[in-house]
Amino acid sequence: MKFSSIRTPLLFLSLLTFLLLTMLPRLSLADVGTAAHYSPPYTPTACFGNDPSQFPSSNLFAAAGEGIWDNGASCGRQYLVRCISASVSGTCIPSQTIQVRIVDRALSSSSRPSSNGATIVLSTTAFGTIAKTSATAVNVEYQQYVRSLT
């Protein structure tokens, strides 16, 4: 076998490996945690009290768990959330990612979460968009959504 016939596949594999390794840090910018759900009454909230304008018209909102509460700095932040797994197979609704607004703190919400210690506690509507509402908690991938100014 000639050296030149070996060199081309090796060059290709080296280039492919280099490209894959340079892309690895960009494959996922999200964190993994758990999501629970809660039901009305949703007010008053730790972030905005009884102000009805705090809730998006889509009803896609959430209460922050202690891991993302950030001493109240999370109020008004928006997160992209998707269900990645649950204890019961088929609980997650595939290909559903939602954008939720933080309006409350899970520890002090008017309504108790379906599961304690969750990273994020979703409104009934939000939870039902990404998972079957019969579940008490699911594993989620979440990422803070920051709108680009360009």
One Martini backbone bead per residue (centre of mass of N, CA, C, O) as a GRO file, in nm:
protein
  150
    1MET     BB    1   0.098   0.035   0.021
    2LYS     BB    2   0.063   0.360  -0.010
    3PHE     BB    3   0.113   0.653   0.152
    4SER     BB    4  -0.104   0.831  -0.001
    5SER     BB    5  -0.351   0.636   0.065
    6ILE     BB    6  -0.330   0.697   0.382
    7ARG     BB    7  -0.322   1.010   0.413
    8THR     BB    8  -0.613   1.095   0.340
    9PRO     BB    9  -0.775   0.956   0.572
   10LEU     BB   10  -0.608   1.084   0.802
   11LEU     BB   11  -0.672   1.376   0.735
   12PHE     BB   12  -0.976   1.352   0.763
   13LEU     BB   13  -0.984   1.249   1.060
   14SER     BB   14  -0.833   1.489   1.181
   15LEU     BB   15  -1.033   1.706   1.091
   16LEU     BB   16  -1.285   1.588   1.224
   17THR     BB   17  -1.178   1.587   1.514
   18PHE     BB   18  -1.125   1.889   1.534
   19LEU     BB   19  -1.417   1.985   1.482
   20LEU     BB   20  -1.553   1.835   1.718
   21LEU     BB   21  -1.381   1.961   1.949
   22THR     BB   22  -1.456   2.265   1.886
   23MET     BB   23  -1.779   2.207   1.934
   24LEU     BB   24  -1.836   2.098   2.223
   25PRO     BB   25  -1.888   2.365   2.396
   26ARG     BB   26  -2.164   2.423   2.203
   27LEU     BB   27  -2.377   2.192   2.247
   28SER     BB   28  -2.415   2.290   2.567
   29LEU     BB   29  -2.575   2.554   2.783
   30ALA     BB   30  -2.721   2.375   2.973
   31ASP     BB   31  -2.905   2.263   3.241
   32VAL     BB   32  -2.976   2.025   3.502
   33GLY     BB   33  -3.299   1.924   3.641
   34THR     BB   34  -3.601   1.992   3.816
   35ALA     BB   35  -3.961   1.951   3.775
   36ALA     BB   36  -4.250   2.097   3.883
   37HIS     BB   37  -4.586   2.167   4.007
   38TYR     BB   38  -4.851   2.422   4.014
   39SER     BB   39  -5.141   2.571   4.151
   40PRO     BB   40  -5.387   2.737   4.222
   41PRO     BB   41  -5.288   2.991   4.376
   42TYR     BB   42  -5.045   3.248   4.258
   43THR     BB   43  -5.139   3.456   4.468
   44PRO     BB   44  -4.899   3.587   4.595
   45THR     BB   45  -4.579   3.699   4.505
   46ALA     BB   46  -4.237   3.748   4.556
   47CYS     BB   47  -4.205   3.951   4.309
   48PHE     BB   48  -4.530   4.097   4.241
   49GLY     BB   49  -4.754   3.998   4.402
   50ASN     BB   50  -5.085   4.105   4.274
   51ASP     BB   51  -4.992   4.145   3.986
   52PRO     BB   52  -5.141   4.047   3.684
   53SER     BB   53  -4.901   4.129   3.472
   54GLN     BB   54  -4.690   3.894   3.546
   55PHE     BB   55  -4.860   3.718   3.356
   56PRO     BB   56  -4.859   3.548   3.093
   57SER     BB   57  -5.091   3.475   2.849
   58SER     BB   58  -4.980   3.167   2.827
   59ASN     BB   59  -4.907   3.053   3.126
   60LEU     BB   60  -4.578   3.066   3.118
   61PHE     BB   61  -4.470   2.988   3.436
   62ALA     BB   62  -4.261   3.036   3.746
   63ALA     BB   63  -4.085   2.893   4.016
   64ALA     BB   64  -3.807   2.929   4.206
   65GLY     BB   65  -3.562   2.762   4.305
   66GLU     BB   66  -3.283   2.785   4.498
   67GLY     BB   67  -3.075   2.749   4.253
   68ILE     BB   68  -3.225   3.023   4.096
   69TRP     BB   69  -3.312   3.263   4.283
   70ASP     BB   70  -3.091   3.478   4.369
   71ASN     BB   71  -3.221   3.675   4.581
   72GLY     BB   72  -3.447   3.764   4.342
   73ALA     BB   73  -3.301   3.799   4.055
   74SER     BB   74  -3.504   3.600   3.893
   75CYS     BB   75  -3.704   3.803   3.855
   76GLY     BB   76  -3.820   3.789   3.515
   77ARG     BB   77  -3.689   3.568   3.414
   78GLN     BB   78  -3.597   3.354   3.140
   79TYR     BB   79  -3.678   3.013   3.036
   80LEU     BB   80  -3.566   2.725   2.890
   81VAL     BB   81  -3.773   2.422   2.871
   82ARG     BB   82  -3.707   2.058   2.894
   83CYS     BB   83  -3.790   1.737   2.875
   84ILE     BB   84  -3.581   1.431   2.938
   85SER     BB   85  -3.711   1.282   3.202
   86ALA     BB   86  -3.852   0.995   3.384
   87SER     BB   87  -3.972   0.740   3.582
   88VAL     BB   88  -4.180   0.737   3.344
   89SER     BB   89  -4.233   0.628   3.055
   90GLY     BB   90  -4.372   0.884   2.844
   91THR     BB   91  -4.395   1.166   2.993
   92CYS     BB   92  -4.261   1.309   2.785
   93ILE     BB   93  -4.274   1.566   2.541
   94PRO     BB   94  -4.159   1.569   2.251
   95SER     BB   95  -4.020   1.861   2.122
   96GLN     BB   96  -4.061   2.043   2.394
   97THR     BB   97  -4.024   2.394   2.430
   98ILE     BB   98  -4.016   2.640   2.684
   99GLN     BB   99  -4.112   2.973   2.792
  100VAL     BB  100  -4.037   3.115   3.107
  101ARG     BB  101  -4.147   3.306   3.388
  102ILE     BB  102  -4.036   3.448   3.676
  103VAL     BB  103  -4.271   3.503   3.976
  104ASP     BB  104  -4.139   3.307   4.200
  105ARG     BB  105  -4.098   3.125   4.505
  106ALA     BB  106  -4.120   2.806   4.598
  107LEU     BB  107  -4.104   2.829   4.920
  108SER     BB  108  -4.347   3.083   4.908
  109SER     BB  109  -4.579   2.980   4.771
  110SER     BB  110  -4.922   2.957   4.781
  111SER     BB  111  -4.858   2.695   4.633
  112ARG     BB  112  -4.778   2.371   4.634
  113PRO     BB  113  -4.565   2.160   4.524
  114SER     BB  114  -4.543   1.836   4.390
  115SER     BB  115  -4.227   1.886   4.460
  116ASN     BB  116  -3.956   1.895   4.647
  117GLY     BB  117  -3.656   2.060   4.536
  118ALA     BB  118  -3.690   2.202   4.283
  119THR     BB  119  -3.562   2.404   4.045
  120ILE     BB  120  -3.855   2.414   3.902
  121VAL     BB  121  -4.190   2.563   3.908
  122LEU     BB  122  -4.463   2.496   3.722
  123SER     BB  123  -4.718   2.558   3.573
  124THR     BB  124  -4.966   2.372   3.461
  125THR     BB  125  -4.935   2.457   3.165
  126ALA     BB  126  -4.629   2.421   3.136
  127PHE     BB  127  -4.607   2.124   3.221
  128GLY     BB  128  -4.823   2.015   3.006
  129THR     BB  129  -4.632   2.086   2.755
  130ILE     BB  130  -4.380   1.869   2.849
  131ALA     BB  131  -4.586   1.693   3.034
  132LYS     BB  132  -4.743   1.485   3.225
  133THR     BB  133  -4.955   1.574   3.496
  134SER     BB  134  -4.922   1.301   3.664
  135ALA     BB  135  -4.660   1.405   3.732
  136THR     BB  136  -4.449   1.538   3.986
  137ALA     BB  137  -4.170   1.487   3.823
  138VAL     BB  138  -3.891   1.609   3.621
  139ASN     BB  139  -3.645   1.611   3.391
  140VAL     BB  140  -3.442   1.896   3.299
  141GLU     BB  141  -3.370   2.141   3.060
  142TYR     BB  142  -3.202   2.458   3.122
  143GLN     BB  143  -3.219   2.812   3.008
  144GLN     BB  144  -3.135   3.117   2.988
  145TYR     BB  145  -3.310   3.385   2.846
  146VAL     BB  146  -3.156   3.605   2.602
  147ARG     BB  147  -3.217   3.878   2.437
  148SER     BB  148  -3.127   4.003   2.148
  149LEU     BB  149  -3.024   4.333   2.019
  150THR     BB  150  -2.988   4.257   1.694
   0.00000   0.00000   0.00000
